[in-house]
């Protein structure tokens, strides 16, 4: 699969303290990694460590901020600055950091329970504000740290420790939720496709604004195989479709299937005969919000009379919009120009005083 985009070839070379190029080892901390053997988090960690040397940012200018959950241990394992913060509040803390230090590359590490339950409000707020941070949403459709309760992304009917008779909750669709919050970069990848994940991490970094990258992550203990249809080599060709900007939507073991639009209704067609050709197919456009939302809806089980659609991976939507921190800085600059630099002590003292006798 062709790479959608590449880091600019002439990026200024970034080196470590010894004057040598960074390697993935330079981003590995001395902490013992404490995840369950076989957890998808290991793969994500490895790909992030591999990608960091390629984004052209010095280590001292990179920060990882997490909330609570298995994924939240991530900052300990990155040899960068980081913070293991508050349950669901990593976006709020990251916003404060980015507003005060716009030069930093800020990465939010969160899980489906952390960000879409107690942190759901903070999740949508950072997307609508468009703070220039990178949000990595580890989605395993379960609460792993607290030992297997259903999460906001668990499918209906999921039998877990807290829903022994099956969940009656309708799950969140993270990509559709992000589109509804006016996110400017919405994408998906999976833990068992390292090359694609690295590509998506680079795209996330390149985007100016809040990049939301959902990562399907297998919880081998409490929800093993949740995404097997998309990760297994036998089923992946017919169940997953990889998006490339400007290219037709094609999938299948031999690229023998495609997706066309009948008005705004997507349908799967066969490319094996002369009925349809690539020219008849839906051409992916990352800037088309309507079509991006349609892609995000390739999620639920089809209703009667509807066609089963493959799950999309890649960048669904990417557009530019003014950055939140730039707007805040503009207001600060205007206030300084009008009123000059303030005096905190004078402000605390105020204009009214009382003399006690």
C-alpha positions in Angstrom: 0.0 0.0 0.0 1.4 3.4 -1.0 2.2 5.8 1.8 -0.2 8.6 1.8 2.3 11.2 2.9 5.9 11.4 4.0 7.8 13.5 6.5 9.5 16.3 4.5 12.8 15.0 3.2 14.7 18.1 4.2 13.7 18.3 7.9 16.4 19.7 10.0 18.4 16.8 11.4 17.7 16.2 15.1 20.4 14.6 17.1 20.9 13.3 20.6 23.3 14.7 23.2 26.2 12.8 21.5 25.6 14.5 18.2 24.3 11.3 16.7 20.9 10.6 15.0 18.1 9.5 17.4 17.1 5.9 17.3 14.1 4.1 18.9 16.4 3.2 21.9 16.8 6.9 22.7 13.1 7.0 23.4 13.0 3.9 25.6 13.1 4.6 29.3 14.8 2.5 32.0 11.4 1.5 33.5 10.2 -2.1 33.4 7.2 -2.3 31.1 4.4 -3.7 33.2 1.6 -4.8 30.9 0.2 -8.3 30.6 2.3 -10.5 28.2 0.8 -10.3 24.8 -1.0 -7.0 25.4 -1.4 -4.8 22.3 0.1 -1.9 24.2 3.5 -3.3 23.7 3.2 -3.0 19.9 1.9 0.5 20.2 4.7 1.5 22.4 7.3 0.0 20.0 5.8 1.9 17.0 5.7 5.2 18.8 9.3 4.7 19.9 10.3 3.9 16.3 8.4 6.9 14.9 9.7 9.6 17.3 13.1 9.8 15.7 11.5 10.6 12.4 9.3 13.5 13.4 12.2 16.0 13.7 11.6 17.1 17.3 14.2 17.1 20.0 13.4 14.8 22.9 13.3 17.7 25.4 10.4 19.2 23.4 8.2 16.1 23.4 5.6 15.5 26.2 3.3 12.5 26.8 0.3 13.1 29.0 -2.0 10.2 30.0 -5.1 9.8 32.1 -5.9 6.5 34.0 -5.9 2.9 32.8 -3.6 0.4 31.4 -2.6 2.7 28.5 -1.9 5.5 31.0 1.4 3.9 32.0 2.8 4.9 28.7 4.7 8.1 29.8 6.8 6.0 32.2 8.1 4.0 29.2 9.0 7.0 27.0 12.3 8.7 27.7 10.8 12.1 27.2 8.9 14.5 29.5 5.5 13.2 30.6 2.8 13.2 33.1 0.5 10.4 34.4 -2.4 12.7 35.1 -6.1 12.5 36.2 -8.8 10.1 35.2 -10.3 11.5 31.9 -8.6 14.9 32.2 -5.5 14.4 30.1 -7.0 16.7 27.3 -7.6 19.5 29.8 -4.0 19.3 31.2 -2.6 19.1 27.7 -4.6 22.2 26.7 -3.0 24.1 29.5 0.4 23.0 28.6 0.1 23.7 24.9 -1.3 27.2 25.5 1.7 28.1 27.7 4.3 26.2 25.7 3.3 26.2 22.0 6.7 25.0 21.0 6.2 21.5 22.5 5.0 18.4 20.7 2.2 17.1 23.0 0.9 13.6 22.8 -2.2 12.4 24.8 -2.4 8.7 25.7 -5.9 7.6 26.6 -8.2 4.5 26.5 -11.8 4.0 25.6 -12.9 4.0 29.2 -10.7 6.9 30.3 -11.7 9.2 27.4 -15.2 8.2 26.5 -16.7 7.7 30.0 -15.6 10.0 32.8 -13.5 12.0 30.3 -16.0 12.2 27.5 -16.6 15.9 28.0 -12.9 16.7 27.9 -12.5 14.5 24.8 -15.1 16.5 22.7 -14.0 19.9 24.1 -10.4 19.5 22.9 -11.6 18.3 19.5 -13.9 21.3 19.0 -11.3 23.8 20.3 -8.7 22.3 17.9 -5.6 22.5 20.2 -2.5 21.4 18.4 -2.0 18.1 20.2 -2.0 14.5 19.2 -4.5 12.2 20.9 -3.9 8.4 20.7 -7.1 6.6 21.7 -6.3 3.0 22.7 -9.6 1.1 22.1 -9.9 -2.4 23.5 -13.6 -2.3 24.1 -13.2 -3.2 27.8 -12.0 -1.9 31.2 -8.7 -3.8 31.5 -7.1 -2.2 34.5 -10.1 -2.8 36.7 -10.4 -6.4 35.5 -12.9 -6.7 32.7 -16.0 -4.5 33.1 -17.8 -3.3 29.9 -16.7 0.1 28.6 -18.4 2.8 26.5 -17.2 1.0 23.3 -18.2 -2.5 24.2 -20.7 -3.9 21.7 -24.3 -4.4 22.7 -24.8 -7.8 24.3 -21.2 -8.0 25.6 -21.0 -10.4 28.6 -18.6 -9.0 31.1 -18.0 -9.0 34.9 -20.4 -6.0 35.2 -22.8 -7.1 32.5 -23.2 -10.9 33.1 -26.4 -11.0 31.1 -25.1 -8.8 28.3 -24.7 -5.1 28.0 -27.8 -3.2 26.9 -25.8 0.0 26.3 -25.4 1.2 22.8 -21.7 1.8 22.3 -19.9 5.0 21.3 -18.4 5.1 17.8 -15.2 7.1 18.5 -14.8 8.2 14.9 -18.4 9.4 14.5 -18.2 11.1 17.9 -15.0 12.9 16.7 -16.7 14.0 13.5 -19.7 15.3 15.5 -17.4 17.3 17.7 -15.9 19.0 14.6 -12.6 17.3 14.9 -10.1 18.4 12.2 -8.2 15.1 12.0 -9.9 11.7 12.4 -8.1 8.4 11.7 -7.9 4.8 12.7 -5.2 2.1 12.8 -4.7 -1.2 14.6 -2.0 -2.7 16.9 -1.2 -5.6 14.6 -0.4 -3.5 11.6 2.9 -1.8 12.6 3.7 -0.2 9.3 0.3 1.4 9.0 0.4 2.6 12.6 3.8 4.3 12.0 2.3 6.0 8.9 -0.7 7.2 10.9 1.5 8.5 13.8 3.5 10.6 11.3 0.3 11.9 9.8 -1.0 12.8 13.3 2.2 14.7 14.1 2.1 16.6 10.8 -1.5 17.8 11.3 -1.8 21.3 12.8 -4.7 20.9 15.2 -6.1 18.1 17.4 -5.3 14.8 15.7 -7.5 11.9 16.9 -6.1 8.5 16.1 -8.1 5.6 17.3 -6.0 2.4 17.7 -7.6 -1.0 17.9 -5.7 -2.6 20.7 -6.2 -6.2 21.8 -6.7 -7.0 25.5 -5.4 -10.5 25.6 -6.8 -11.2 29.1 -10.3 -9.7 29.2 -11.3 -9.2 25.6 -9.0 -11.3 23.4 -9.9 -11.4 19.7 -12.2 -8.4 19.8 -10.7 -7.2 16.5 -9.7 -10.5 15.0 -11.8 -9.9 11.9 -9.6 -7.0 11.0 -6.2 -8.3 12.2 -6.4 -11.9 11.0 -4.7 -12.4 7.6 -7.5 -14.6 6.3 -10.4 -12.2 7.1 -8.7 -8.8 6.9 -8.9 -8.4 3.1 -12.7 -8.6 3.1 -13.3 -7.0 6.5 -10.9 -4.0 6.4 -10.4 -1.3 3.8 -7.4 1.0 3.8 -8.1 4.6 2.8 -5.8 6.7 0.6 -6.5 10.2 -0.3 -7.4 10.6 -4.0 -7.7 6.8 -4.5 -10.8 4.7 -5.1 -12.2 2.6 -2.3 -11.0 -0.9 -3.2 -10.7 -4.0 -0.9 -10.8 -7.8 -1.1 -8.1 -10.5 -1.3 -7.4 -9.7 -4.9 -8.7 -6.1 -4.9 -11.8 -7.5 -6.4 -14.3 -5.4 -4.5 -15.0 -1.7 -4.5 -17.4 0.8 -2.9 -19.5 3.2 -5.0 -22.0 5.8 -4.0 -25.6 5.7 -5.1 -26.4 9.3 -4.2 -25.2 9.2 -0.6 -25.8 5.5 -0.1 -22.6 3.4 -0.2 -22.7 0.0 -1.8 -20.2 -2.8 -2.4 -19.7 -3.8 -6.0 -17.7 -6.5 -7.7 -14.8 -5.6 -9.9 -14.4 -9.2 -11.3 -16.6 -8.7 -14.3 -17.3 -5.7 -16.6 -20.2 -4.4 -14.6 -18.1 -1.9 -12.7 -14.6 -0.5 -13.0 -12.3 1.7 -10.8 -13.8 4.7 -12.6 -17.2 3.9 -11.1 -16.0 3.9 -7.4 -16.0 6.3 -4.6 -12.8 8.4 -4.6 -11.6 9.1 -1.1 -11.3 12.8 -0.3 -9.9 13.6 3.2 -11.4 17.1 3.1 -15.0 15.9 2.4 -16.8 16.0 5.8 -20.0 14.4 4.6 -18.2 11.4 3.1 -15.9 11.1 6.1 -18.9 10.8 8.3 -20.4 8.1 6.0 -17.1 6.2 6.4 -17.2 6.5 10.1 -20.6 4.8 10.0 -19.0 1.6 8.5 -19.2 0.4 12.1 -22.5 -1.1 13.1 -24.0 -4.4 12.0 -26.0 -3.8 8.9 -29.8 -3.3 9.2 -32.1 -5.6 7.2 -31.7 -4.9 3.5 -28.3 -3.1 4.0 -24.9 -4.4 2.8 -22.2 -5.4 5.2 -19.4 -2.8 4.8 -15.7 -3.2 5.5 -14.2 -1.3 8.5 -12.1 1.7 7.3 -8.5 2.3 8.4 -6.5 5.4 7.6 -7.3 9.1 7.6 -11.0 9.7 7.2 -10.9 13.4 7.6 -8.2 16.1 7.7 -8.7 19.9 7.4 -7.2 23.1 8.6 -8.9 25.3 11.2 -7.5 28.1 13.4 -5.7 26.8 16.5 -7.1 27.4 20.0 -3.7 28.3 21.5 -3.1 30.9 18.8 -6.4 32.5 19.5 -5.6 32.7 23.2 -2.2 34.1 22.5 -3.7 36.8 20.3 -6.0 37.9 23.1 -3.1 38.1 25.5 -1.1 40.2 23.1 -4.0 42.5 22.6 -4.5 42.9 26.3 -0.8 43.7 26.8 -0.9 46.2 24.0 -3.9 48.0 25.6 -3.1 47.8 29.3 0.6 46.9 29.5 2.1 44.2 31.7 0.0 43.5 34.8 1.1 43.6 38.5 -0.1 40.4 40.3 0.6 41.9 43.8 -1.4 45.0 42.9 -4.3 42.8 41.6 -4.3 40.8 44.8 -4.3 43.9 47.0 -7.2 45.4 44.9 -8.4 49.0 45.0 -10.4 48.7 48.2 -8.7 48.2 51.6 -10.0 48.1 55.1 -8.2 49.3 58.1 -9.0 47.4 61.3 -8.6 49.3 64.5 
